[in-house]
């Protein structure tokens, strides 16, 4: 029998409902999780009452990095992680595996911080990639870490020089993280003449996302973090200490960290800052010999310059994993079926893959899956504490770039949870002014209109046609993408 509480003890105004009934179904497994899950059985669900110095909701990259950073700072701290699925079952185990920096967002960083702070954050995000690789090496985690760099490309004439303003902004502050490539080099390195131009950032890497998530989990357990999987937090009291209620137990915690990604949209205060959007991925059968034939052998990750970005990389066994930010949304930000399986989104992703690599039209698609991305308007994360509950911290809005920056997120959230005053608790990403999304039904209706305009615009551009002016106008209302584009 589960634990229950009365409104007399916990007034409804002091309760946050975290897991709506519509959100309780699990997402279908990704190819990554199918590879990784048999390696480690899940931990037992929480039963009974537990006490914690810090309780973390969410067992993905952000939650686990936060737990590890807290234990490094305060080894005696009792840290409890509550994960509704298994660690990596959400966004952390189903993304494309791109470990990227924030250099493509330098103009946005300069808009929220002074020059020195913007540079510090960009440099820290680049260092986080190397730190991730070193962490895996030090702890015996084979997360397939390959630092092959990233190619930011144009796949239509309309996308050419999309990176111009970003390179100019970098040069203006004396930084040159990007290398200009000739058009011929871009076609050669990507293995496809659909890629017309591009630039290269050397620091970026790829990982097997689920292996990384399960590796972080292993180290966290070794360092004394208590992890309870298959344990959805139903409600959270905002009084201090907080009571986190689950189906069969509760945790009383002095501090709470919300690291539940797109699911945080269920909290009205955070739902204004983020909106969950669909991203869909396909994985081919292993074709290492075909990759050698076309010349894509350097381990580079690649994106095009669409707002509904195409992102793709190769794997250790010679697959192509191709993803697309399709922008599908749901009413009231419910994490529903479209974030697990979406035939429309899969068809769009497959069409982009076939266009980019027409010579691989005969290659079999072995798997496909989807997941939610917690988008902010400017595609940078937002950190802070809840109003009237300074002991409850959050870090949301990773916007499709969380693999490496989540390492920074762990430093920020650790500092906030422990009440530290340092370069992370006081950084420009904490308590920043962030544009809010409109309430329903305007969010869903308006978002759908804008999404459809973006889709029509980019489909016309892929065919070399000038899009209709109204599609260009409506597309301009869309939130910023993965990169700041010219």
VOPAGU-2260 file (C-alpha; in pm, 1 decimal, decimal comma):
REM VOPAGU-2260
SITE   aa  ch    i         X         Y         Z
SITE  UNK   A    0       0,0       0,0       0,0
SITE  UNK   A    1     137,2     341,1     -93,7
SITE  UNK   A    2     208,1     637,2     132,1
SITE  UNK   A    3     -56,9     908,7     155,6
SITE  UNK   A    4     -83,2    1249,4     318,8
SITE  UNK   A    5    -370,1    1481,1     405,3
SITE  UNK   A    6    -428,9    1839,1     299,1
SITE  UNK   A    7    -442,7    1929,6     666,0
SITE  UNK   A    8     -80,3    1829,4     704,9
SITE  UNK   A    9      40,2    1947,6     361,7
SITE  UNK   A   10    -177,8    2237,4     239,4
SITE  UNK   A   11    -241,8    2212,2    -133,5
SITE  UNK   A   12     -82,4    2555,5    -187,3
SITE  UNK   A   13     247,8    2410,8     -60,0
SITE  UNK   A   14     241,5    2114,5    -298,9
SITE  UNK   A   15     378,2    2086,2    -650,8
SITE  UNK   A   16     236,7    1803,3    -860,4
SITE  UNK   A   17     529,4    1672,9   -1060,8
SITE  UNK   A   18     407,2    1372,7   -1258,0
SITE  UNK   A   19      78,3    1418,6   -1437,9
SITE  UNK   A   20    -108,2    1096,0   -1523,8
SITE  UNK   A   21     -51,1    1159,3   -1896,1
SITE  UNK   A   22     324,0    1158,6   -1836,0
SITE  UNK   A   23     345,9     825,4   -1657,6
SITE  UNK   A   24     395,6     605,3   -1964,2
SITE  UNK   A   25     755,6     530,3   -2054,4
SITE  UNK   A   26     918,3     629,9   -2377,5
SITE  UNK   A   27    1005,2     343,9   -2609,7
SITE  UNK   A   28    1365,3     229,2   -2584,8
SITE  UNK   A   29    1634,6     384,4   -2799,0
SITE  UNK   A   30    1897,4     186,8   -2987,3
SITE  UNK   A   31    2149,4     313,4   -2732,4
SITE  UNK   A   32    1953,3     181,1   -2435,0
SITE  UNK   A   33    1901,9    -156,3   -2599,5
SITE  UNK   A   34    2280,1    -184,5   -2618,0
SITE  UNK   A   35    2341,3     -63,9   -2263,1
SITE  UNK   A   36    2055,2    -180,3   -2044,9
SITE  UNK   A   37    2153,9    -547,9   -2011,0
SITE  UNK   A   38    2487,3    -443,0   -1860,1
SITE  UNK   A   39    2338,5    -315,8   -1534,0
SITE  UNK   A   40    2014,6    -416,1   -1360,8
SITE  UNK   A   41    1804,5    -126,0   -1235,0
SITE  UNK   A   42    1811,4     -34,3    -869,0
SITE  UNK   A   43    1507,3    -107,4    -655,2
SITE  UNK   A   44    1224,0     146,9    -635,9
SITE  UNK   A   45    1200,4     357,6    -322,2
SITE  UNK   A   46     998,5     204,7     -39,9
SITE  UNK   A   47     942,5     363,4     298,4
SITE  UNK   A   48    1078,3     689,6     436,4
SITE  UNK   A   49    1425,5     824,1     361,3
SITE  UNK   A   50    1613,6    1134,5     471,5
SITE  UNK   A   51    1855,3    1331,4     253,3
SITE  UNK   A   52    2065,1    1641,9     261,5
SITE  UNK   A   53    1994,8    1679,5    -110,9
SITE  UNK   A   54    1726,8    1499,1    -313,5
SITE  UNK   A   55    1764,5    1509,9    -691,0
SITE  UNK   A   56    1468,4    1446,5    -919,5
SITE  UNK   A   57    1599,2    1296,1   -1243,1
SITE  UNK   A   58    1870,1    1036,9   -1302,4
SITE  UNK   A   59    2004,5    1161,1   -1633,4
SITE  UNK   A   60    2325,5    1350,3   -1706,7
SITE  UNK   A   61    2228,1    1664,7   -1514,6
SITE  UNK   A   62    2108,6    1481,8   -1205,6
SITE  UNK   A   63    2404,5    1244,2   -1192,9
SITE  UNK   A   64    2667,3    1514,6   -1254,7
SITE  UNK   A   65    2502,7    1717,5    -978,2
SITE  UNK   A   66    2513,6    1423,2    -738,2
SITE  UNK   A   67    2878,7    1350,7    -817,7
SITE  UNK   A   68    2977,2    1716,3    -778,1
SITE  UNK   A   69    2801,4    1740,6    -441,6
SITE  UNK   A   70    2979,3    1426,4    -318,0
SITE  UNK   A   71    3313,2    1566,4    -436,0
SITE  UNK   A   72    3246,5    1891,3    -247,6
SITE  UNK   A   73    3082,3    1733,4      59,3
SITE  UNK   A   74    3162,9    1360,0      81,0
SITE  UNK   A   75    2955,2    1326,0     398,3
SITE  UNK   A   76    2638,7    1461,9     234,6
SITE  UNK   A   77    2352,8    1217,6     193,7
SITE  UNK   A   78    2241,3    1248,2    -168,6
SITE  UNK   A   79    1934,0    1068,2    -302,5
SITE  UNK   A   80    1848,8    1048,7    -675,0
SITE  UNK   A   81    1491,4     960,3    -774,4
SITE  UNK   A   82    1443,7     847,6   -1135,9
SITE  UNK   A   83    1099,0     774,7   -1282,4
SITE  UNK   A   84    1242,1     522,1   -1534,4
SITE  UNK   A   85    1598,3     395,1   -1525,3
SITE  UNK   A   86    1901,9     621,5   -1543,4
SITE  UNK   A   87    1932,4     720,1   -1908,3
SITE  UNK   A   88    1572,3     624,8   -1989,5
SITE  UNK   A   89    1482,9     985,7   -2070,7
SITE  UNK   A   90    1668,1    1237,8   -2285,2
SITE  UNK   A   91    2012,8    1127,1   -2165,3
SITE  UNK   A   92    1986,7     783,3   -2321,4
SITE  UNK   A   93    1813,5     875,4   -2645,8
SITE  UNK   A   94    1993,0    1181,6   -2786,6
SITE  UNK   A   95    2233,8    1183,4   -3080,9
SITE  UNK   A   96    2542,5    1161,9   -2861,1
SITE  UNK   A   97    2693,7    1497,6   -2966,0
SITE  UNK   A   98    2923,0    1646,6   -2700,4
SITE  UNK   A   99    2922,6    2009,6   -2815,4
SITE  UNK   A  100    3038,8    2343,1   -2677,9
SITE  UNK   A  101    2854,3    2673,2   -2651,1
SITE  UNK   A  102    3075,6    2848,6   -2906,7
SITE  UNK   A  103    2790,9    2834,6   -3165,5
SITE  UNK   A  104    2584,4    3034,6   -2911,4
SITE  UNK   A  105    2848,7    3297,8   -2836,5
SITE  UNK   A  106    2629,2    3583,3   -2962,2
SITE  UNK   A  107    2347,8    3472,6   -2731,0
SITE  UNK   A  108    2593,0    3441,9   -2441,0
SITE  UNK   A  109    2713,6    3795,3   -2513,5
SITE  UNK   A  110    2350,7    3906,3   -2490,1
SITE  UNK   A  111    2304,6    3773,7   -2137,2
SITE  UNK   A  112    2652,8    3833,7   -1994,6
SITE  UNK   A  113    2943,9    4071,8   -2023,4
SITE  UNK   A  114    3233,8    3983,1   -2252,3
SITE  UNK   A  115    3449,7    3814,9   -1987,4
SITE  UNK   A  116    3167,1    3601,5   -1850,3
SITE  UNK   A  117    3050,0    3498,5   -2198,4
SITE  UNK   A  118    3403,4    3388,6   -2286,9
SITE  UNK   A  119    3439,5    3205,6   -1954,0
SITE  UNK   A  120    3120,7    3006,6   -2013,5
SITE  UNK   A  121    3211,1    2924,9   -2373,5
SITE  UNK   A  122    3560,5    2812,5   -2272,6
SITE  UNK   A  123    3416,0    2610,8   -1983,2
SITE  UNK   A  124    3177,8    2434,9   -2221,3
SITE  UNK   A  125    3469,0    2342,1   -2446,9
SITE  UNK   A  126    3667,6    2216,7   -2147,7
SITE  UNK   A  127    3366,5    2013,3   -2036,0
SITE  UNK   A  128    3408,0    1795,7   -2345,3
SITE  UNK   A  129    3764,3    1705,9   -2249,9
SITE  UNK   A  130    3660,3    1662,9   -1885,3
SITE  UNK   A  131    3394,3    1417,2   -1996,6
SITE  UNK   A  132    3649,7    1213,1   -2188,3
SITE  UNK   A  133    3893,5    1221,2   -1896,3
SITE  UNK   A  134    3620,0    1116,4   -1652,3
SITE  UNK   A  135    3539,8     815,2   -1867,9
SITE  UNK   A  136    3907,8     721,6   -1890,5
SITE  UNK   A  137    3968,5     762,7   -1516,5
SITE  UNK   A  138    3664,8     554,0   -1422,8
SITE  UNK   A  139    3686,8     277,7   -1680,9
SITE  UNK   A  140    3371,7     387,1   -1867,5
SITE  UNK   A  141    3370,5     283,0   -2232,7
SITE  UNK   A  142    3121,2     540,0   -2359,0
SITE  UNK   A  143    3267,3     527,2   -2714,3
SITE  UNK   A  144    3414,3     875,6   -2665,5
SITE  UNK   A  145    3557,3     997,1   -2998,1
SITE  UNK   A  146    3681,7    1354,3   -3030,6
SITE  UNK   A  147    3639,1    1377,7   -3405,7
SITE  UNK   A  148    3515,6    1736,3   -3416,7
SITE  UNK   A  149    3199,5    1886,1   -3562,4
SITE  UNK   A  150    3114,5    1999,9   -3913,8
SITE  UNK   A  151    2857,7    2280,3   -3929,9
SITE  UNK   A  152    2737,6    2263,9   -4287,8
SITE  UNK   A  153    2505,5    2408,3   -4549,4
SITE  UNK   A  154    2292,2    2162,1   -4745,4
SITE  UNK   A  155    2121,8    2427,9   -4959,0
SITE  UNK   A  156    2228,2    2761,7   -5099,6
SITE  UNK   A  157    1991,6    2929,1   -4853,4
SITE  UNK   A  158    2200,6    2792,7   -4564,9
SITE  UNK   A  159    2537,5    2900,6   -4701,4
SITE  UNK   A  160    2733,1    3120,2   -4458,5
SITE  UNK   A  161    2481,0    3060,8   -4178,9
SITE  UNK   A  162    2781,7    3070,1   -3943,8
SITE  UNK   A  163    2914,7    3407,0   -4066,4
SITE  UNK   A  164    2793,8    3617,5   -3772,8
SITE  UNK   A  165    2909,8    3357,3   -3520,0
SITE  UNK   A  166    3261,0    3354,2   -3664,4
SITE  UNK   A  167    3262,3    3732,7   -3667,5
SITE  UNK   A  168    3153,6    3743,3   -3301,0
SITE  UNK   A  169    3431,1    3498,0   -3207,8
SITE  UNK   A  170    3694,2    3697,2   -3395,5
SITE  UNK   A  171    3577,5    4018,9   -3229,9
SITE  UNK   A  172    3660,4    3877,6   -2885,4
SITE  UNK   A  173    3987,9    3725,3   -3003,5
SITE  UNK   A  174    3872,0    3362,3   -3019,2
SITE  UNK   A  175    3883,3    3129,7   -3318,3
SITE  UNK   A  176    3727,7    2794,2   -3227,3
SITE  UNK   A  177    3609,6    2738,2   -3586,3
SITE  UNK   A  178    3820,9    2648,0   -3886,7
SITE  UNK   A  179    3712,6    2754,7   -4233,6
SITE  UNK   A  180    3703,2    2469,0   -4483,4
SITE  UNK   A  181    3688,8    2472,5   -4860,0
SITE  UNK   A  182    3367,4    2350,7   -5016,6
SITE  UNK   A  183    3558,0    2051,9   -5154,4
SITE  UNK   A  184    3685,0    1958,2   -4806,7
SITE  UNK   A  185    3333,6    1968,4   -4665,1
SITE  UNK   A  186    3196,9    1738,4   -4936,8
SITE  UNK   A  187    3491,2    1502,6   -4895,8
SITE  UNK   A  188    3477,6    1477,8   -4517,1
SITE  UNK   A  189    3101,0    1434,4   -4501,7
SITE  UNK   A  190    3095,2    1183,4   -4785,9
SITE  UNK   A  191    2820,4    1371,6   -4967,0
SITE  UNK   A  192    2806,6    1651,6   -5224,3
SITE  UNK   A  193    2478,5    1765,5   -5070,5
SITE  UNK   A  194    2702,1    1943,4   -4820,2
SITE  UNK   A  195    2791,5    2260,4   -5008,2
SITE  UNK   A  196    3000,6    2448,7   -4750,7
SITE  UNK   A  197    3087,2    2445,0   -4384,9
SITE  UNK   A  198    3316,5    2515,9   -4091,3
SITE  UNK   A  199    3480,6    2282,4   -3842,5
SITE  UNK   A  200    3506,4    2291,1   -3462,0
SITE  UNK   A  201    3776,7    2053,4   -3345,0
SITE  UNK   A  202    3686,7    2020,4   -2974,8
SITE  UNK   A  203    3355,0    1838,9   -3021,9
SITE  UNK   A  204    3310,2    1467,8   -2960,4
SITE  UNK   A  205    3057,9    1188,2   -2986,6
SITE  UNK   A  206    2956,2     930,5   -2726,6
SITE  UNK   A  207    2724,1     634,7   -2692,7
SITE  UNK   A  208    2471,5     825,4   -2478,7
SITE  UNK   A  209    2334,0     533,9   -2276,7
SITE  UNK   A  210    2679,0     395,1   -2198,3
SITE  UNK   A  211    2769,7     738,2   -2062,3
SITE  UNK   A  212    2451,4     762,4   -1852,8
SITE  UNK   A  213    2496,0     413,7   -1707,0
SITE  UNK   A  214    2864,1     484,6   -1645,6
SITE  UNK   A  215    2779,4     799,0   -1449,0
SITE  UNK   A  216    2528,0     592,9   -1252,3
SITE  UNK   A  217    2791,3     329,2   -1170,0
SITE  UNK   A  218    3037,2     587,5   -1037,7
SITE  UNK   A  219    2765,3     768,3    -841,2
SITE  UNK   A  220    2668,7     444,6    -666,6
SITE  UNK   A  221    3034,4     373,1    -591,7
SITE  UNK   A  222    3067,2     715,5    -429,1
SITE  UNK   A  223    2772,9     668,9    -198,6
SITE  UNK   A  224    2487,6     829,1    -388,9
SITE  UNK   A  225    2155,6     652,5    -324,7
SITE  UNK   A  226    1971,3     595,2    -653,6
SITE  UNK   A  227    1613,1     472,2    -675,0
SITE  UNK   A  228    1496,8     388,7   -1027,3
SITE  UNK   A  229    1139,0     321,7   -1137,5
SITE  UNK   A  230    1045,1     582,4    -875,9
SITE  UNK   A  231     835,1     870,1   -1005,9
SITE  UNK   A  232     801,7    1167,9    -773,2
SITE  UNK   A  233     430,7    1242,7    -761,4
SITE  UNK   A  234     436,0    1553,0    -542,6
SITE  UNK   A  235     685,2    1785,8    -378,7
SITE  UNK   A  236     616,7    2011,3     -82,2
SITE  UNK   A  237     771,3    2355,7    -106,3
SITE  UNK   A  238     819,0    2402,8     266,9
SITE  UNK   A  239    1164,5    2333,5     411,1
SITE  UNK   A  240    1255,8    2057,2     455,1
SITE  UNK   A  241    1065,5    1931,4     151,7
SITE  UNK   A  242     873,9    1606,0     137,9
SITE  UNK   A  243     899,1    1422,3    -195,5
SITE  UNK   A  244     614,5    1173,5    -231,1
SITE  UNK   A  245     638,6     862,0    -449,6
SITE  UNK   A  246     401,5     570,2    -500,9
SITE  UNK   A  247     548,8     367,3    -216,6
SITE  UNK   A  248     756,9     604,1     -10,0
SITE  UNK   A  249     879,2     952,5      64,3
SITE  UNK   A  250    1202,9    1144,8     100,6
SITE  UNK   A  251    1250,4    1431,2     343,3
SITE  UNK   A  252    1522,7    1659,0     205,7
SITE  UNK   A  253    1688,9    1979,8     319,5
SITE  UNK   A  254    1753,5    2077,5     -43,2
SITE  UNK   A  255    1597,2    1962,2    -370,6
SITE  UNK   A  256    1730,6    1974,1    -726,7
SITE  UNK   A  257    1494,5    1951,9   -1023,7
SITE  UNK   A  258    1688,9    1781,2   -1301,5
SITE  UNK   A  259    1398,5    1620,5   -1484,4
SITE  UNK   A  260    1442,7    1792,2   -1818,6
SITE  UNK   A  261    1128,7    1824,6   -2034,2
SITE  UNK   A  262     915,0    1673,0   -1757,0
SITE  UNK   A  263     976,6    1991,1   -1555,3
SITE  UNK   A  264     722,8    2160,9   -1784,3
SITE  UNK   A  265     455,6    2011,9   -1554,7
SITE  UNK   A  266     556,6    2275,7   -1296,5
SITE  UNK   A  267     381,1    2600,4   -1398,2
SITE  UNK   A  268     671,8    2822,8   -1294,1
SITE  UNK   A  269     913,0    2626,7   -1514,3
SITE  UNK   A  270     660,7    2547,2   -1786,7
SITE  UNK   A  271     671,9    2915,7   -1883,3
SITE  UNK   A  272    1045,4    2887,2   -1955,2
SITE  UNK   A  273    1053,8    2569,1   -2163,2
SITE  UNK   A  274     845,0    2383,6   -2415,8
SITE  UNK   A  275     900,4    2014,8   -2500,7
SITE  UNK   A  276     955,4    1954,4   -2873,4
SITE  UNK   A  277    1007,5    1628,7   -3060,0
SITE  UNK   A  278    1337,6    1510,9   -3198,0
SITE  UNK   A  279    1345,4    1184,1   -3392,7
SITE  UNK   A  280    1641,3     958,9   -3473,6
SITE  UNK   A  281    1699,0     666,1   -3709,0
SITE  UNK   A  282    1990,4     421,4   -3704,9
SITE  UNK   A  283    2107,7     228,7   -4009,6
SITE  UNK   A  284    2244,8    -121,0   -4017,6
SITE  UNK   A  285    2625,7    -137,4   -3977,5
SITE  UNK   A  286    2785,5     -30,3   -4307,0
SITE  UNK   A  287    3155,0      36,6   -4230,3
SITE  UNK   A  288    3266,7     -52,7   -4581,7
SITE  UNK   A  289    3015,4     190,0   -4735,5
SITE  UNK   A  290    3140,5     465,9   -4505,9
SITE  UNK   A  291    3491,8     402,2   -4632,3
SITE  UNK   A  292    3366,5     416,6   -4990,7
SITE  UNK   A  293    3205,9     758,7   -4948,7
SITE  UNK   A  294    3493,8     891,6   -4734,3
SITE  UNK   A  295    3319,7     967,2   -4403,1
SITE  UNK   A  296    3583,4     806,3   -4183,7
SITE  UNK   A  297    3705,7    1077,0   -3943,2
SITE  UNK   A  298    3445,1    1031,3   -3672,7
SITE  UNK   A  299    3308,8    1382,5   -3730,5
SITE  UNK   A  300    2963,1    1476,5   -3613,4
SITE  UNK   A  301    2767,0    1679,8   -3866,8
SITE  UNK   A  302    2474,0    1919,5   -3864,4
SITE  UNK   A  303    2306,9    2111,9   -4140,7
SITE  UNK   A  304    2184,2    2469,4   -4087,8
SITE  UNK   A  305    1809,7    2413,1   -4083,4
SITE  UNK   A  306    1611,9    2539,7   -3786,8
SITE  UNK   A  307    1462,0    2188,3   -3783,6
SITE  UNK   A  308    1819,6    2076,9   -3768,4
SITE  UNK   A  309    1952,1    1755,5   -3918,3
SITE  UNK   A  310    2227,3    1606,0   -3699,8
SITE  UNK   A  311    2419,7    1290,0   -3771,7
SITE  UNK   A  312    2722,4    1085,3   -3678,5
SITE  UNK   A  313    2873,5     740,9   -3720,4
SITE  UNK   A  314    2911,2     469,8   -3455,7
SITE  UNK   A  315    3185,6     230,5   -3356,8
SITE  UNK   A  316    3020,8     -55,1   -3547,7
SITE  UNK   A  317    2978,8     154,9   -3864,2
SITE  UNK   A  318    2617,7     271,4   -3841,4
SITE  UNK   A  319    2489,7     614,1   -3935,6
SITE  UNK   A  320    2270,5     764,3   -3665,0
SITE  UNK   A  321    2066,4    1046,3   -3818,2
SITE  UNK   A  322    1842,3    1276,2   -3615,3
SITE  UNK   A  323    1613,0    1566,7   -3690,7
SITE  UNK   A  324    1456,9    1824,8   -3464,2
SITE  UNK   A  325    1107,5    1797,5   -3606,4
SITE  UNK   A  326     948,3    2044,8   -3365,4
SITE  UNK   A  327     632,4    1840,7   -3297,4
SITE  UNK   A  328     463,9    1969,0   -2980,7
SITE  UNK   A  329     170,9    1859,4   -2764,7
SITE  UNK   A  330    -105,2    2054,7   -2597,2
SITE  UNK   A  331     -20,6    2160,4   -2239,9
SITE  UNK   A  332     335,6    2026,1   -2289,6
SITE  UNK   A  333     227,9    1672,3   -2204,9
SITE  UNK   A  334     505,1    1417,4   -2265,4
SITE  UNK   A  335     282,1    1194,5   -2474,5
SITE  UNK   A  336     308,5     936,6   -2748,7
SITE  UNK   A  337     453,4    1173,5   -3009,3
SITE  UNK   A  338     774,8    1188,4   -2804,9
SITE  UNK   A  339     811,6     813,2   -2826,9
SITE  UNK   A  340     684,9     720,0   -3173,1
SITE  UNK   A  341     577,8     971,3   -3437,7
SITE  UNK   A  342     526,3     836,8   -3792,6
SITE  UNK   A  343     522,9    1190,8   -3936,1
SITE  UNK   A  344     848,0    1284,6   -3761,7
SITE  UNK   A  345    1012,3     958,5   -3862,9
SITE  UNK   A  346     914,7    1015,7   -4226,2
SITE  UNK   A  347    1065,6    1367,0   -4217,7
SITE  UNK   A  348    1386,1    1232,9   -4065,1
SITE  UNK   A  349    1416,9     951,0   -4315,0
SITE  UNK   A  350    1356,9    1191,5   -4606,1
SITE  UNK   A  351    1637,9    1417,4   -4483,1
SITE  UNK   A  352    1871,7    1119,9   -4447,1
SITE  UNK   A  353    1797,2     996,7   -4799,0
SITE  UNK   A  354    1853,5    1346,4   -4937,5
SITE  UNK   A  355    2188,0    1383,7   -4758,0
SITE  UNK   A  356    2312,9    1038,2   -4858,0
SITE  UNK   A  357    2133,8     933,3   -5180,0
SITE  UNK   A  358    2408,2     680,5   -5252,8
SITE  UNK   A  359    2299,4     486,5   -4941,0
SITE  UNK   A  360    1936,3     453,8   -5045,9
SITE  UNK   A  361    1962,3      74,2   -5028,9
SITE  UNK   A  362    2092,9      73,7   -4671,4
SITE  UNK   A  363    1850,5     -79,0   -4422,1
SITE  UNK   A  364    1714,9     124,2   -4129,3
SITE  UNK   A  365    1759,0     -92,8   -3820,6
SITE  UNK   A  366    1593,5     124,1   -3557,1
SITE  UNK   A  367    1412,5     450,3   -3491,6
SITE  UNK   A  368    1303,9     635,0   -3179,4
SITE  UNK   A  369    1210,2     980,1   -3054,9
SITE  UNK   A  370    1233,0    1192,8   -2744,6
SITE  UNK   A  371    1148,0    1533,2   -2596,8
SITE  UNK   A  372    1384,3    1830,3   -2599,9
SITE  UNK   A  373    1323,0    2102,8   -2340,1
SITE  UNK   A  374    1359,3    2415,9   -2553,2
SITE  UNK   A  375    1403,2    2767,0   -2421,2
SITE  UNK   A  376    1348,9    3066,0   -2649,6
SITE  UNK   A  377    1721,8    3126,5   -2689,1
SITE  UNK   A  378    1830,6    2759,3   -2665,2
SITE  UNK   A  379    2049,6    2811,1   -2358,1
SITE  UNK   A  380    1960,5    2655,3   -2021,4
SITE  UNK   A  381    1812,9    2848,0   -1730,0
SITE  UNK   A  382    1908,7    2791,4   -1365,2
SITE  UNK   A  383    1763,2    2924,6   -1044,0
SITE  UNK   A  384    1552,3    2851,3    -739,3
SITE  UNK   A  385    1175,3    2838,0    -720,5
SITE  UNK   A  386     988,0    3144,4    -597,6
SITE  UNK   A  387     934,4    3128,1    -221,2
SITE  UNK   A  388    1132,1    2802,1    -207,1
SITE  UNK   A  389    1498,5    2894,3    -217,6
SITE  UNK   A  390    1601,2    2540,2    -120,6
SITE  UNK   A  391    1455,9    2399,1    -447,0
SITE  UNK   A  392    1692,5    2452,4    -741,8
SITE  UNK   A  393    1637,4    2383,2   -1110,4
SITE  UNK   A  394    1834,2    2358,4   -1432,7
SITE  UNK   A  395    1618,5    2328,4   -1744,1
SITE  UNK   A  396    1617,2    2416,1   -2113,1
SITE  UNK   A  397    1910,5    2218,6   -2253,6
SITE  UNK   A  398    1758,2    2261,9   -2600,1
SITE  UNK   A  399    1929,4    1962,5   -2758,0
SITE  UNK   A  400    2281,6    2038,9   -2631,1
SITE  UNK   A  401    2318,3    1877,4   -2290,4
SITE  UNK   A  402    2574,8    1599,2   -2325,0
SITE  UNK   A  403    2881,4    1810,6   -2242,0
SITE  UNK   A  404    2720,3    2126,2   -2091,9
SITE  UNK   A  405    2543,3    1908,6   -1832,7
SITE  UNK   A  406    2886,5    1883,5   -1669,3
SITE  UNK   A  407    2864,2    2259,9   -1611,1
SITE  UNK   A  408    2502,8    2217,1   -1502,4
SITE  UNK   A  409    2618,4    1979,1   -1230,7
SITE  UNK   A  410    2860,5    2242,4   -1099,1
SITE  UNK   A  411    2592,1    2512,1   -1097,6
SITE  UNK   A  412    2323,8    2299,2    -931,7
SITE  UNK   A  413    2566,9    2159,1    -676,6
SITE  UNK   A  414    2661,5    2512,4    -574,2
SITE  UNK   A  415    2295,7    2618,8    -551,0
SITE  UNK   A  416    2196,2    2309,5    -350,8
SITE  UNK   A  417    2483,2    2353,5    -104,8
SITE  UNK   A  418    2432,8    2727,7     -75,2
SITE  UNK   A  419    2782,3    2806,4    -201,8
SITE  UNK   A  420    2882,5    3148,0    -330,8
SITE  UNK   A  421    3119,3    3087,9    -617,9
SITE  UNK   A  422    3171,7    3136,4    -991,0
SITE  UNK   A  423    2894,8    2885,8   -1066,7
SITE  UNK   A  424    2616,7    2993,2    -833,3
SITE  UNK   A  425    2677,5    3349,7    -950,0
SITE  UNK   A  426    2721,5    3281,7   -1321,9
SITE  UNK   A  427    2515,8    3454,0   -1590,6
SITE  UNK   A  428    2295,1    3149,0   -1649,9
SITE  UNK   A  429    2154,2    3166,3   -1293,8
SITE  UNK   A  430    1838,7    3371,4   -1236,2
SITE  UNK   A  431    1870,5    3525,1   -1580,8
SITE  UNK   A  432    1588,0    3696,8   -1757,7
SITE  UNK   A  433    1448,5    3447,7   -2007,5
SITE  UNK   A  434    1164,6    3505,1   -2250,3
SITE  UNK   A  435     853,7    3310,5   -2152,2
SITE  UNK   A  436     632,3    3098,8   -2374,3
SITE  UNK   A  437     264,4    3202,2   -2396,5
SITE  UNK   A  438      -5,3    3013,6   -2203,4
SITE  UNK   A  439    -236,0    2759,5   -2361,4
SITE  UNK   A  440    -410,8    2747,0   -2599,6
SITE  UNK   A  441    -193,2    3016,0   -2761,9
SITE  UNK   A  442     125,4    2813,2   -2709,6
SITE  UNK   A  443      -1,6    2506,7   -2892,3
SITE  UNK   A  444    -195,2    2685,8   -3168,2
SITE  UNK   A  445      74,4    2946,2   -3229,8
SITE  UNK   A  446     355,8    2694,0   -3197,8
SITE  UNK   A  447     190,7    2464,5   -3451,4
SITE  UNK   A  448     143,5    2749,9   -3700,0
SITE  UNK   A  449     507,0    2854,4   -3665,0
SITE  UNK   A  450     631,2    2494,9   -3690,0
SITE  UNK   A  451     436,4    2434,5   -4010,7
SITE  UNK   A  452     573,3    2756,9   -4159,9
SITE  UNK   A  453     930,2    2650,0   -4075,4
SITE  UNK   A  454     865,9    2309,6   -4230,8
SITE  UNK   A  455     730,0    2454,2   -4555,6
SITE  UNK   A  456    1009,3    2712,5   -4572,9
SITE  UNK   A  457    1287,9    2460,1   -4528,7
SITE  UNK   A  458    1132,6    2207,1   -4765,1
SITE  UNK   A  459    1114,6    2476,2   -5035,0
SITE  UNK   A  460    1476,4    2577,9   -4971,0
SITE  UNK   A  461    1593,8    2216,5   -4995,3
SITE  UNK   A  462    1445,4    2211,8   -5345,0
SITE  UNK   A  463    1620,2    2538,0   -5435,9
SITE  UNK   A  464    1290,4    2729,4   -5438,9
SITE  UNK   A  465    1218,2    3065,0   -5280,7
SITE  UNK   A  466     975,7    3008,2   -4987,6
SITE  UNK   A  467     656,5    3211,0   -4960,8
SITE  UNK   A  468     704,1    3537,8   -4779,0
SITE  UNK   A  469     445,8    3449,7   -4513,9
SITE  UNK   A  470     631,1    3128,5   -4430,1
SITE  UNK   A  471     951,8    3328,6   -4390,9
SITE  UNK   A  472     764,8    3576,3   -4169,2
SITE  UNK   A  473     607,8    3311,6   -3944,6
SITE  UNK   A  474     929,0    3106,9   -3933,0
SITE  UNK   A  475    1102,9    3414,6   -3792,9
SITE  UNK   A  476     886,6    3380,8   -3480,7
SITE  UNK   A  477    1036,7    3041,4   -3393,5
SITE  UNK   A  478    1268,6    3006,0   -3092,6
SITE  UNK   A  479    1642,0    3013,4   -3165,2
SITE  UNK   A  480    1807,9    2696,9   -3286,1
SITE  UNK   A  481    2109,9    2492,6   -3181,9
SITE  UNK   A  482    2339,2    2757,5   -3330,2
SITE  UNK   A  483    2315,9    3135,6   -3368,7
SITE  UNK   A  484    2268,1    3167,4   -3744,0
SITE  UNK   A  485    2322,3    3460,3   -3977,4
